[in-house]
Amino acid sequence: MARPKLYYACTPQLLQDSDGKLRKAFRLNVLDISEGTDRARLLCTVNDVCGSKSRARQLEALLYRNQVSPKHLIDVLEDWLP
């Protein structure tokens, strides 16, 4: 069986801090977009990975370039986060 082709999409989300204020953050979605599938299949989601759109796009590019599997995603995020 062929290895799945993965797509990484960071989408904006609003989160409430402990003081009650809302802040914008980005959630990471990992999708399987392999050939032969009629639509993308959501594999996993990680909330609050970063706070800026430019950082979110950098993360997407890094993950896509390396086709990081969901199994190793948290390790990569821990190394990537400041």
DRENFI-711528 format. One record per residue: x, y, z of N, C-alpha, C in turn; chain; residue number from 1; residue in one letter. Coordinates in nm, 4 decimals, m for minus. Atoms other than C-alpha are relative to their C-alpha. Example, Ala and Ser with C-alpha at 12.3 -4.5 7.8 and 13.67 -1.06 7.14 Angstrom:
BEGIN
@n_x: 0.0890 n_y: m0.1190 n_z: 0.0000 ca_x: 1.2300 ca_y: m0.4500 ca_z: 0.7800 c_x: 0.0900 c_y: 0.1200 c_z: 0.0000 guke: A dogu: 1 guti: A
@n_x: m0.0820 n_y: m0.1190 n_z: m0.0060 ca_x: 1.3670 ca_y: m0.1060 ca_z: 0.7140 c_x: m0.0770 c_y: 0.1090 c_z: 0.0730 guke: A dogu: 2 guti: S
***
This chain:
BEGIN
@n_x: 0.0844 n_y: m0.1186 n_z: 0.0000 ca_x: 0.0000 ca_y: 0.0000 ca_z: 0.0000 c_x: 0.0888 c_y: 0.1247 c_z: 0.0000 guke: A dogu: 1 guti: M
@n_x: m0.0779 n_y: m0.1224 n_z: 0.0125 ca_x: 0.1314 ca_y: 0.3453 ca_z: m0.0936 c_x: m0.0125 c_y: 0.0856 c_z: 0.1255 guke: A dogu: 2 guti: A
@n_x: m0.0011 n_y: m0.0926 n_z: m0.1131 ca_x: 0.2274 ca_y: 0.5951 ca_z: 0.1707 c_x: m0.0985 c_y: 0.1135 c_z: m0.0286 guke: A dogu: 3 guti: R
@n_x: 0.0964 n_y: m0.1075 n_z: 0.0254 ca_x: m0.0469 ca_y: 0.8584 ca_z: 0.2148 c_x: 0.0700 c_y: 0.1318 c_z: m0.0308 guke: A dogu: 4 guti: P
@n_x: m0.0489 n_y: m0.1348 n_z: 0.0247 ca_x: 0.0108 ca_y: 1.2064 ca_z: 0.0747 c_x: m0.0740 c_y: 0.0901 c_z: 0.0969 guke: A dogu: 5 guti: K
@n_x: 0.0589 n_y: m0.0805 n_z: m0.1065 ca_x: m0.0453 ca_y: 1.4551 ca_z: 0.3528 c_x: m0.0030 c_y: 0.1475 c_z: m0.0364 guke: A dogu: 6 guti: L
@n_x: 0.0174 n_y: m0.1438 n_z: 0.0187 ca_x: m0.1686 ca_y: 1.8137 ca_z: 0.3457 c_x: m0.0181 c_y: 0.0602 c_z: 0.1384 guke: A dogu: 7 guti: Y
@n_x: 0.0026 n_y: m0.0649 n_z: m0.1311 ca_x: m0.1268 ca_y: 2.0528 ca_z: 0.6388 c_x: m0.0624 c_y: 0.1372 c_z: m0.0170 guke: A dogu: 8 guti: Y
@n_x: 0.0698 n_y: m0.1277 n_z: 0.0112 ca_x: m0.3622 ca_y: 2.3469 ca_z: 0.6880 c_x: m0.0172 c_y: 0.0618 c_z: 0.1383 guke: A dogu: 9 guti: A
@n_x: 0.0211 n_y: m0.0741 n_z: m0.1242 ca_x: m0.3464 ca_y: 2.6023 ca_z: 0.9655 c_x: m0.1195 c_y: 0.0918 c_z: m0.0206 guke: A dogu: 10 guti: C
@n_x: 0.1202 n_y: m0.0817 n_z: 0.0093 ca_x: m0.6805 ca_y: 2.7691 ca_z: 1.0261 c_x: m0.0138 c_y: 0.0837 c_z: 0.1263 guke: A dogu: 11 guti: T
@n_x: 0.0131 n_y: m0.0861 n_z: m0.1174 ca_x: m0.7616 ca_y: 3.0611 ca_z: 1.2563 c_x: m0.1061 c_y: m0.0518 c_z: 0.0960 guke: A dogu: 12 guti: P
@n_x: 0.0968 n_y: 0.0345 n_z: m0.1025 ca_x: m0.9424 ca_y: 3.0040 ca_z: 1.5808 c_x: 0.0061 c_y: 0.1080 c_z: 0.1082 guke: A dogu: 13 guti: Q
@n_x: 0.0024 n_y: m0.0912 n_z: m0.1135 ca_x: m1.0466 ca_y: 3.2213 ca_z: 1.8754 c_x: 0.0036 c_y: m0.0820 c_z: 0.1274 guke: A dogu: 14 guti: L
@n_x: m0.0131 n_y: 0.0694 n_z: m0.1281 ca_x: m0.9376 ca_y: 3.1056 ca_z: 2.2178 c_x: m0.0185 c_y: 0.1002 c_z: 0.1131 guke: A dogu: 15 guti: L
@n_x: 0.0191 n_y: m0.0864 n_z: m0.1164 ca_x: m1.0278 ca_y: 3.2443 ca_z: 2.5572 c_x: 0.1097 c_y: m0.0277 c_z: 0.1011 guke: A dogu: 16 guti: Q
@n_x: m0.1049 n_y: 0.0132 n_z: m0.1005 ca_x: m0.7376 ca_y: 3.3088 ca_z: 2.7935 c_x: m0.0613 c_y: m0.0105 c_z: 0.1387 guke: A dogu: 17 guti: D
@n_x: 0.0480 n_y: 0.0168 n_z: m0.1377 ca_x: m0.7639 ca_y: 3.2505 ca_z: 3.1671 c_x: m0.0609 c_y: 0.1277 c_z: 0.0565 guke: A dogu: 18 guti: S
@n_x: 0.0573 n_y: m0.1267 n_z: m0.0466 ca_x: m0.8431 ca_y: 3.6221 ca_z: 3.2167 c_x: m0.1298 c_y: 0.0351 c_z: m0.0729 guke: A dogu: 19 guti: D
@n_x: 0.1263 n_y: m0.0197 n_z: 0.0702 ca_x: m1.1432 ca_y: 3.5896 ca_z: 2.9839 c_x: 0.0124 c_y: 0.0701 c_z: m0.1342 guke: A dogu: 20 guti: G
@n_x: m0.0192 n_y: m0.0682 n_z: 0.1281 ca_x: m0.9943 ca_y: 3.7792 ca_z: 2.6892 c_x: 0.0114 c_y: m0.1010 c_z: m0.1130 guke: A dogu: 21 guti: K
@n_x: m0.0109 n_y: 0.0834 n_z: 0.1192 ca_x: m1.0281 ca_y: 3.6329 ca_z: 2.3407 c_x: 0.1278 c_y: 0.0354 c_z: m0.0747 guke: A dogu: 22 guti: L
@n_x: m0.1185 n_y: m0.0230 n_z: 0.0813 ca_x: m0.7182 ca_y: 3.5909 ca_z: 2.1272 c_x: m0.0056 c_y: m0.0916 c_z: m0.1217 guke: A dogu: 23 guti: R
@n_x: m0.0062 n_y: 0.0777 n_z: 0.1230 ca_x: m0.6539 ca_y: 3.4698 ca_z: 1.7754 c_x: 0.1191 c_y: m0.0941 c_z: 0.0070 guke: A dogu: 24 guti: K
@n_x: m0.1054 n_y: 0.1006 n_z: 0.0067 ca_x: m0.4514 ca_y: 3.1520 ca_z: 1.7362 c_x: m0.0241 c_y: m0.0812 c_z: m0.1269 guke: A dogu: 25 guti: A
@n_x: 0.0166 n_y: 0.0859 n_z: 0.1171 ca_x: m0.4017 ca_y: 2.8919 ca_z: 1.4644 c_x: 0.0015 c_y: m0.1461 c_z: 0.0407 guke: A dogu: 26 guti: F
@n_x: 0.0138 n_y: 0.1445 n_z: m0.0209 ca_x: m0.5056 ca_y: 2.5270 ca_z: 1.4647 c_x: 0.0592 c_y: m0.0685 c_z: m0.1219 guke: A dogu: 27 guti: R
@n_x: m0.0585 n_y: 0.0770 n_z: 0.1091 ca_x: m0.3199 ca_y: 2.2713 ca_z: 1.2560 c_x: m0.0861 c_y: m0.1226 c_z: m0.0280 guke: A dogu: 28 guti: L
@n_x: 0.0739 n_y: 0.1176 n_z: 0.0453 ca_x: m0.5199 ca_y: 2.0161 ca_z: 1.0570 c_x: 0.0886 c_y: m0.0790 c_z: m0.0944 guke: A dogu: 29 guti: N
@n_x: m0.0763 n_y: 0.0874 n_z: 0.0889 ca_x: m0.3497 ca_y: 1.7185 ca_z: 0.8936 c_x: m0.1008 c_y: m0.0863 c_z: m0.0746 guke: A dogu: 30 guti: V
@n_x: 0.0943 n_y: 0.0724 n_z: 0.0839 ca_x: m0.5353 ca_y: 1.5661 ca_z: 0.5999 c_x: 0.0718 c_y: m0.0953 c_z: m0.0939 guke: A dogu: 31 guti: L
@n_x: m0.0485 n_y: 0.0974 n_z: 0.0987 ca_x: m0.4779 ca_y: 1.2619 ca_z: 0.3795 c_x: m0.0629 c_y: 0.0377 c_z: m0.1336 guke: A dogu: 32 guti: D
@n_x: 0.0494 n_y: m0.0376 n_z: 0.1328 ca_x: m0.5050 ca_y: 1.3710 ca_z: 0.0143 c_x: 0.0547 c_y: m0.0961 c_z: m0.1061 guke: A dogu: 33 guti: I
@n_x: m0.0562 n_y: 0.0998 n_z: 0.0912 ca_x: m0.3746 ca_y: 1.0516 ca_z: m0.1462 c_x: m0.0868 c_y: m0.0168 c_z: m0.1239 guke: A dogu: 34 guti: S
@n_x: 0.0743 n_y: 0.0303 n_z: 0.1223 ca_x: m0.4695 ca_y: 0.9675 ca_z: m0.5024 c_x: m0.0916 c_y: m0.1185 c_z: 0.0251 guke: A dogu: 35 guti: E
@n_x: 0.0935 n_y: 0.1098 n_z: m0.0150 ca_x: m0.7670 ca_y: 0.7398 ca_z: m0.5312 c_x: m0.1049 c_y: 0.0262 c_z: 0.1077 guke: A dogu: 36 guti: G
@n_x: 0.1021 n_y: m0.0362 n_z: m0.0988 ca_x: m0.9563 ca_y: 0.9103 ca_z: m0.2506 c_x: m0.0842 c_y: 0.1104 c_z: m0.0608 guke: A dogu: 37 guti: T
@n_x: 0.0880 n_y: m0.0983 n_z: 0.0616 ca_x: m1.2581 ca_y: 1.1138 ca_z: m0.3519 c_x: m0.0006 c_y: 0.1338 c_z: 0.0735 guke: A dogu: 38 guti: D
@n_x: m0.0112 n_y: m0.1263 n_z: m0.0721 ca_x: m1.1992 ca_y: 1.3761 ca_z: m0.0825 c_x: 0.1030 c_y: m0.0147 c_z: 0.1123 guke: A dogu: 39 guti: R
@n_x: m0.0994 n_y: 0.0003 n_z: m0.1069 ca_x: m0.9496 ca_y: 1.4739 ca_z: 0.1856 c_x: m0.0601 c_y: m0.0602 c_z: 0.1266 guke: A dogu: 40 guti: A
@n_x: 0.0439 n_y: 0.0619 n_z: m0.1252 ca_x: m0.9704 ca_y: 1.2773 ca_z: 0.5090 c_x: 0.0808 c_y: 0.0606 c_z: 0.1142 guke: A dogu: 41 guti: R
@n_x: m0.0656 n_y: m0.0608 n_z: m0.1151 ca_x: m0.8925 ca_y: 1.4561 ca_z: 0.8368 c_x: 0.0614 c_y: m0.1092 c_z: 0.0877 guke: A dogu: 42 guti: L
@n_x: m0.0701 n_y: 0.0988 n_z: m0.0817 ca_x: m0.6292 ca_y: 1.2597 ca_z: 1.0295 c_x: 0.0168 c_y: 0.0467 c_z: 0.1441 guke: A dogu: 43 guti: L
@n_x: m0.0133 n_y: m0.0521 n_z: m0.1360 ca_x: m0.5657 ca_y: 1.4860 ca_z: 1.3276 c_x: m0.0022 c_y: 0.1518 c_z: m0.0011 guke: A dogu: 44 guti: C
@n_x: 0.0043 n_y: m0.1448 n_z: m0.0201 ca_x: m0.5961 ca_y: 1.8389 ca_z: 1.4643 c_x: 0.0771 c_y: 0.0328 c_z: 0.1267 guke: A dogu: 45 guti: T
@n_x: m0.0708 n_y: m0.0497 n_z: m0.1179 ca_x: m0.3691 ca_y: 2.0293 ca_z: 1.7019 c_x: m0.0372 c_y: 0.1467 c_z: 0.0151 guke: A dogu: 46 guti: V
@n_x: 0.0419 n_y: m0.1371 n_z: m0.0251 ca_x: m0.5088 ca_y: 2.3480 ca_z: 1.8537 c_x: 0.1152 c_y: 0.0859 c_z: 0.0494 guke: A dogu: 47 guti: N
@n_x: m0.0881 n_y: m0.1022 n_z: m0.0562 ca_x: m0.3151 ca_y: 2.6652 ca_z: 1.9323 c_x: 0.1480 c_y: m0.0271 c_z: m0.0263 guke: A dogu: 48 guti: D
@n_x: m0.1411 n_y: 0.0272 n_z: 0.0321 ca_x: 0.0101 ca_y: 2.5915 ca_z: 1.7471 c_x: 0.0823 c_y: 0.1270 c_z: m0.0135 guke: A dogu: 49 guti: V
@n_x: m0.0709 n_y: m0.1279 n_z: 0.0076 ca_x: 0.0983 ca_y: 2.9589 ca_z: 1.6927 c_x: m0.1012 c_y: 0.1133 c_z: m0.0031 guke: A dogu: 50 guti: C
@n_x: 0.0886 n_y: m0.1155 n_z: m0.0051 ca_x: m0.0395 ca_y: 3.3112 ca_z: 1.6992 c_x: 0.0055 c_y: 0.0916 c_z: m0.1202 guke: A dogu: 51 guti: G
@n_x: m0.0073 n_y: m0.0887 n_z: 0.1166 ca_x: 0.0566 ca_y: 3.4595 ca_z: 1.3629 c_x: m0.0175 c_y: m0.0784 c_z: m0.1294 guke: A dogu: 52 guti: S
@n_x: 0.0262 n_y: 0.0629 n_z: 0.1290 ca_x: m0.0463 ca_y: 3.3860 ca_z: 1.0058 c_x: 0.1309 c_y: m0.0367 c_z: m0.0707 guke: A dogu: 53 guti: K
@n_x: m0.1268 n_y: 0.0295 n_z: 0.0678 ca_x: 0.3120 ca_y: 3.4070 ca_z: 0.8755 c_x: 0.0682 c_y: m0.1224 c_z: 0.0607 guke: A dogu: 54 guti: S
@n_x: m0.0576 n_y: 0.1180 n_z: m0.0657 ca_x: 0.4333 ca_y: 3.1543 ca_z: 1.1334 c_x: m0.0779 c_y: m0.1257 c_z: m0.0378 guke: A dogu: 55 guti: R
@n_x: 0.0848 n_y: 0.1133 n_z: 0.0391 ca_x: 0.1393 ca_y: 2.9279 ca_z: 1.0465 c_x: 0.0378 c_y: m0.0487 c_z: m0.1399 guke: A dogu: 56 guti: A
@n_x: m0.0377 n_y: 0.0380 n_z: 0.1373 ca_x: 0.2379 ca_y: 2.9344 ca_z: 0.6761 c_x: 0.1380 c_y: m0.0650 c_z: m0.0014 guke: A dogu: 57 guti: R
@n_x: m0.1323 n_y: 0.0613 n_z: m0.0092 ca_x: 0.6017 ca_y: 2.8563 ca_z: 0.7667 c_x: m0.0111 c_y: m0.1446 c_z: 0.0494 guke: A dogu: 58 guti: Q
@n_x: 0.0208 n_y: 0.1342 n_z: m0.0538 ca_x: 0.4843 ca_y: 2.5568 ca_z: 0.9690 c_x: m0.0588 c_y: m0.0926 c_z: m0.1059 guke: A dogu: 59 guti: L
@n_x: 0.0593 n_y: 0.0804 n_z: 0.1065 ca_x: 0.2639 ca_y: 2.4312 ca_z: 0.6853 c_x: 0.1062 c_y: m0.0424 c_z: m0.1024 guke: A dogu: 60 guti: E
@n_x: m0.1032 n_y: 0.0285 n_z: 0.0996 ca_x: 0.5575 ca_y: 2.4539 ca_z: 0.4418 c_x: 0.1002 c_y: m0.1038 c_z: 0.0518 guke: A dogu: 61 guti: A
@n_x: m0.0936 n_y: 0.0950 n_z: m0.0600 ca_x: 0.7942 ca_y: 2.2708 ca_z: 0.6778 c_x: m0.0584 c_y: m0.1409 c_z: 0.0036 guke: A dogu: 62 guti: L
@n_x: 0.0645 n_y: 0.1305 n_z: m0.0126 ca_x: 0.5479 ca_y: 1.9881 ca_z: 0.7402 c_x: m0.0256 c_y: m0.0623 c_z: m0.1367 guke: A dogu: 63 guti: L
@n_x: 0.0285 n_y: 0.0520 n_z: 0.1336 ca_x: 0.4479 ca_y: 1.9551 ca_z: 0.3740 c_x: 0.1281 c_y: m0.0474 c_z: m0.0688 guke: A dogu: 64 guti: Y
@n_x: m0.1287 n_y: 0.0341 n_z: 0.0627 ca_x: 0.8094 ca_y: 1.9550 ca_z: 0.2520 c_x: 0.0531 c_y: m0.1335 c_z: 0.0520 guke: A dogu: 65 guti: R
@n_x: m0.0519 n_y: 0.1220 n_z: m0.0627 ca_x: 0.8955 ca_y: 1.6750 ca_z: 0.4956 c_x: m0.1034 c_y: m0.1105 c_z: 0.0146 guke: A dogu: 66 guti: N
@n_x: 0.1090 n_y: 0.0975 n_z: m0.0106 ca_x: 0.5581 ca_y: 1.4931 ca_z: 0.4812 c_x: 0.0035 c_y: m0.0697 c_z: 0.1372 guke: A dogu: 67 guti: Q
@n_x: m0.0069 n_y: 0.0493 n_z: m0.1382 ca_x: 0.5634 ca_y: 1.4571 ca_z: 0.8595 c_x: m0.1268 c_y: m0.0778 c_z: 0.0329 guke: A dogu: 68 guti: V
@n_x: 0.1162 n_y: 0.0836 n_z: m0.0332 ca_x: 0.3377 ca_y: 1.1736 ca_z: 0.9710 c_x: m0.0627 c_y: 0.0491 c_z: 0.1302 guke: A dogu: 69 guti: S
@n_x: 0.0659 n_y: m0.0389 n_z: m0.1249 ca_x: 0.0796 ca_y: 1.2401 ca_z: 1.2421 c_x: 0.0669 c_y: m0.0607 c_z: 0.1233 guke: A dogu: 70 guti: P
@n_x: m0.0674 n_y: 0.0686 n_z: m0.1103 ca_x: 0.2739 ca_y: 0.9938 ca_z: 1.4565 c_x: 0.1170 c_y: 0.0821 c_z: 0.0548 guke: A dogu: 71 guti: K
@n_x: m0.1176 n_y: m0.0783 n_z: m0.0401 ca_x: 0.5727 ca_y: 1.2336 ca_z: 1.4661 c_x: m0.0290 c_y: 0.1494 c_z: 0.0124 guke: A dogu: 72 guti: H
@n_x: 0.0381 n_y: m0.1407 n_z: 0.0033 ca_x: 0.3818 ca_y: 1.5611 ca_z: 1.4568 c_x: 0.0340 c_y: 0.0745 c_z: 0.1295 guke: A dogu: 73 guti: L
@n_x: m0.0237 n_y: m0.0678 n_z: m0.1278 ca_x: 0.4069 ca_y: 1.6479 ca_z: 1.8278 c_x: 0.1491 c_y: 0.0211 c_z: 0.0218 guke: A dogu: 74 guti: I
@n_x: m0.1454 n_y: m0.0164 n_z: m0.0135 ca_x: 0.7841 ca_y: 1.5884 ca_z: 1.8268 c_x: 0.0491 c_y: 0.1182 c_z: m0.0831 guke: A dogu: 75 guti: D
@n_x: m0.0403 n_y: m0.1099 n_z: 0.0881 ca_x: 0.8261 ca_y: 1.8263 ca_z: 1.5326 c_x: m0.0488 c_y: 0.1330 c_z: 0.0559 guke: A dogu: 76 guti: V
@n_x: 0.0540 n_y: m0.1235 n_z: m0.0571 ca_x: 0.5998 ca_y: 2.0874 ca_z: 1.6924 c_x: 0.0797 c_y: 0.0445 c_z: 0.1226 guke: A dogu: 77 guti: L
@n_x: m0.0779 n_y: m0.0345 n_z: m0.1195 ca_x: 0.7937 ca_y: 2.0730 ca_z: 2.0192 c_x: 0.1354 c_y: 0.0584 c_z: m0.0382 guke: A dogu: 78 guti: E
@n_x: m0.1286 n_y: m0.0536 n_z: 0.0460 ca_x: 1.1201 ca_y: 2.1329 ca_z: 1.8296 c_x: m0.0170 c_y: 0.1341 c_z: m0.0726 guke: A dogu: 79 guti: D
@n_x: 0.0238 n_y: m0.1186 n_z: 0.0818 ca_x: 0.9662 ca_y: 2.4054 ca_z: 1.6095 c_x: m0.0409 c_y: 0.1202 c_z: 0.0836 guke: A dogu: 80 guti: W
@n_x: 0.0501 n_y: m0.1112 n_z: m0.0813 ca_x: 0.7981 ca_y: 2.6148 ca_z: 1.8790 c_x: 0.1144 c_y: 0.0704 c_z: 0.0730 guke: A dogu: 81 guti: L
@n_x: m0.1068 n_y: m0.0754 n_z: m0.0694 ca_x: 1.0093 ca_y: 2.8950 ca_z: 2.0319 c_x: 0.0042 c_y: m0.0296 c_z: 0.1483 guke: A dogu: 82 guti: P
***
